[in-house]
Amino acid sequence: MAPSSTNRGRRRVVLLPLPYQGHINPMLRLAAALHSRGLAVTILHPETRAPDRRKLPADYRLVTIPDNIPPELAASEDIASFVFELNKNCAAPFRDYLTGALREEEGEDGRLAFVVADVDWYAPLSVARELGLAALALMTSSAARFLVYMAYPSLCRKSYLPVQESNLNTTVEELPPFVFVVRDLDSVKDMAGHLAYADLLAHIVAGVRQSSGLIINTFEDIEGMEIERIRSEITLPVFAVGPLHTMTSSSSVESSLLKEDRSCLDWLDLDTQRPSSVIYVSFGSLVGIDTHEFLEIAWGLADRHRPFVWVVRPGLVHGCESSTLPEEQANSSCATSFL
């Protein structure tokens, strides 16, 4: 795509989202915020789950790079293997792109200002550093979650992890200021998966430590203590920039990877539902549940006797491409969006 005349002479930021919906959304929100402050935007994305160019602002540049990810791996719940493979396969294409961008940076498209990569992109963060570029890591979720990433080796050494049924209610004193118990921790129960996940988190934290700084999708008023603890432990600039979903209007960033079902909007009309009366349920784009869990959640919602909207995507229920509520629950008190 030819550079827009509106970008001529503007400094450019390159943003590299992780190809999961919950990571793409905040990165594009950050892109919109940076764009509104005068920066030209390039979204650099692996071929897997690349955003639709037509949904991005006209003066954004979208560049896709080859990732050679097998479709079955991309569709699996094996996050560690997927992220490791992405980093291995995309490091060279990322280097090639940045090298070319630096070579052409005096052209009409403006100089390259800095790179922002999801924290999971530890290899591209390393590449940017080697090329002398400022590279910031974006943590798309909370500061508390990043503290768990940092504490993971210690939690393993002290036998909190992997989680055992016998220690679910054990207090985790290593994660102040809040009182965590083992069941609250981000964990994988089978040993092979646990070791792979622990290895991935070690790569992520090491990558952040060698970056130019960490951006966290949070704000000081809610996570001030966690942010200060991170600052003290990684000795890097840490920026609380969020919540990102409040920084730009939803109409300015359309990033859904699935066809959106808007049929619930009429049902949500204020003439039909009272303000603050509807329960919203969504398990995101990755988590899968078993059939008995699906039914248990459905009955739990029905027993609340409150109207609810439940987003049920294809593949949410293991072994089922589509799922329907029991007839007793599929009544006027709910709206289920099947995407």
N, C-alpha and C positions, 0 to 999 in steps of 0.2 A: 504494500500500500504506500502510495506517495505521501510524503510528509505534508501535513496541513500548513497553509500559510500562517495560521494563527499560532503555530509552534515555532516559527522561525526566530532564532535567536534566544529562545527560552532554554534554560538549563533543564536537563532531562533526568528523570528518575526511572530506573528499571526495577520492576517488582516481580517477584517469582513466588506465586502461590503454590501451596501443596494441593494436588488435585483431589481434594475432598470438599464437598459443598460447604461444610462448616469452617473450612480454612479459606476457601475462595471468597466467600462473602465478606469477611472482615478485611481481607487484603484489598478488595475492590473499593470498600468504603474508605480505607486509608488512601488509596489512589485518588479517589474523588476529593478528599480533603487536601491532599498535596497539590492536585491540579487547581483547586480553587485558590491556592496561594501562589500561583504563577509558574508551577513546574509543568513541563511536558511529560507525558506518561507513556511508558512502554510496558505492556504486560508480556512477560516472557513465560511461556507455559509449555509443559510437556504435552505430547499429542494426546495422552490419555485424559479424557474428560475436559478437553480444552473448552473455554467459554465460546459462546456463539458471537462471532465478530459483530453481527448485526445488532446485538443487544448493548454493545459498548458505545460510549460517546464517539462521535465521528472523528474527533481529533486525537483519540487514543491510538496507539500502535499496538497491534497484537502480533507477537512472533511465537510460533510453535516450534519446538525442538524435538527431534526424535528421541523416544525413550525405550523402544523395543521391549515393552512390557507385555508378557503374554496376557490375553484377555481373561483367562481363568484366574490369574493372580490378581489382576485389577478388580475382579468381581468378588474376590474372597474376603474373609474377615482377618486374614493374616497380615496385619498392619506392618509388623516389623519387617517381614520379607519384602513386602511391597515398597516400603520406604528405603530399605537398603538397596534394592534393585534400582529404584529411581536415582539415588545418589550415584551409584556406580555407573549407570548408563548415561546420565545427563551431564556429568562433570565436563567431559570433553566438548560436547555441543555448546554448553554454557560458556566455556573458555573461548571457543571459536567466535561466539556471538560478541562477547565483551571485547575481545581483541579487535574485531572489526569495528565495533562501535567506537573504541578509543582511537583507532586509526582515522576515523571519519569525523571525529568530534568537533573539528573546526568548521564543518560544513554548515549548511543552512538549517540543520535540525537542532543546533544548540549543543553545548558541551554536556557530557555525562556528569551529573552531580554526585549521585550515590546509588547504591543498590539496596533494596529491601527484600530479604528472603525469609520465608517461613523458617522457624527455628529447626524444623525437620530437615532442611536443606543444608546439612553441615558441609557437604562437599562443595557446592557452589559458593558458600560463604568463604571457604578456604581459597577457592580459585580467585574470587574478587580481591581478597587480601593479598594474594601473591602478585596480582596485577597492579597493586597500589591503589585500589579503589576503596573508598569508605563503604562498608557493608554492614547494614543494620539487620538484626534478627527480629522477626515479629512473632511474639507469642500470642496466638489468636484467642486463647482462653485466659484464665485468671492467673494472678501472681501466686496464689496459694498452690495452684497446680504445678507451676514451675518450681516452687519450693520442694514439692514431692519429687520432681525430676532430680533435683540436686541432692535430695536426701536418700534417693533410692539405694545406693550402695550400702549406706549405713543401716537402712531398714532391713536389707537382706542379711547383713552381718549379724544383726541383733535378732534375727529369726522372726521378724514380723511378716516377712515375705519369703517364699510364696505363701499365700493365705492358707491357713488350715482351719477346718471347722472348729477345732478346739480353742482357737485364739481370736475368734471374730470380734469379741467384745473387749479385747485387751486394749488398754489406753496406750496411745502412741505419744510419748512425752517429748519425742524429738521434733515435733512439729507445732511449736507454740505460734501464735498466742491462743489458738482455739484448741478445744479438746477433741482430738481425733481418736477413733477406735479403728482397729484393723479392718473392719468391714468397710470403712470409708475410703480405703486406699485403692489407688489405681493398680490393679494386679491381674495377672494371668495365672490360672490355677495349675495347668499342666506344666511340668518342669521344663520341657523343651521350649515351650512358648514363653515361660517366665524368663529363662536365660536369654532368649533372643530379644525380648522386650527390654530387659535390663541393659543389654549391650547397646541397643538402639538409644536408650536414654543417656548412656554414657557418651555416645557419639554426639548427641544433641547438645548436652551441657558443655562438652569440650569445644564444639563449634561456636557456641555462644561466647564462651570465655575468650576466644580468639577473634571475635568480631569487633566492630567499632562501637557497638552499643546494642541495647535490648529495648525494644518497644513492646509494651504489654497492653493488651486490650482491657484496661481497667481504669480506675481513678483513685486518687489519694484518699478521699473521704471514706471509701469502703475497704481499701486494702493498704492503708498507709503503713502499718507495721510490717506487712509482708514485703512491700516494696523496699522499705528501708533495710530489711534483712537481706534481700537479694543484692542491694547496692553494696552492703558491707562484705558480702561473700564473693562477688565476682569482680569488684573494683573496676567496673565499667559504667559509663553513663546508662542509666535506666530511665526510660520515659514512660510515664503512665499516660496513655493517649486513648481515652475512651470514656464511656462505652462507644465503640465505633459506629454502632447502628444508629446512634443519636446525632452523629455529626453531619450526615447528609440525608436528603430526602430519599425515600425508597424508590421514587420514580427516576432518580438520577443514576441508580445502579441496579440493573436487572441481570441477575447472575444464576438463576435457577438452571440446573442441568437437566431437570425433568420438565415435562409439560405441566404447567400449573393448572390446577382445577380450582376455578374461582366460583363454582356453583354455591359455595357456602356463604358468599357475601350477601346474597338476598336474604338468606335465613338469619344472618347476623344483623340485619337492619334494626336500627334503634326502635322502630315501631313494633318489632317482633320480640326482641330480647332486651331485658333491662340492662343498663350500664353496669359493668363489672360483675355480671352474673354468669358468664360462660367460662367453662374450664377448657383450656387449650392443651392438647396432648400431641407430642411429636417426639419420636425417637431418632430424629436426624436421618442422615443418608447412609449410615453404616451399620448400626446395631441391628442384630437379628434376634428374634425371640421364638420360643417354641409355641405350638398350638395351645397347650394348656395355659401358658403364661398370657397369651393373647386373650383367651376366654376369661381368665381370672381378672385381668385388667378391665375387660369389658363389663363384667359383673360388678367390679368395684366402682366403676364410674356410674353404672346404672343405680347402684345402691345409694349414691350420693343425692339422687333426686335433683340434680342440677343439670341444666343444658350444657353440652360439651361439643367441641370440635376435635376430632381425632384424625390426624394425617396418617394414612396407611399407604405406604409406598409399595410398589412391586418388590417382592423378596423380603419384606419385613418379617414374615412368619416363615421359619425354616421349612423348606420343602413345598412352599406354596407361592405361586406367582401372584395370586390375588387372594384377598381374604374378605369375608363378609361377616358382619355382626350377627349373632343369633337374633331371630325375628323379634323376640321379646324386647330387645334393646334398640332395634332399628325403628324407632318411632319418632314422633315430632320433637322429642327432647334432645335429639342429637343430630349433628351433621358430620358425616364421615367423608373426608376428601380422599378418594382413591386416585393416586397419581400414576 
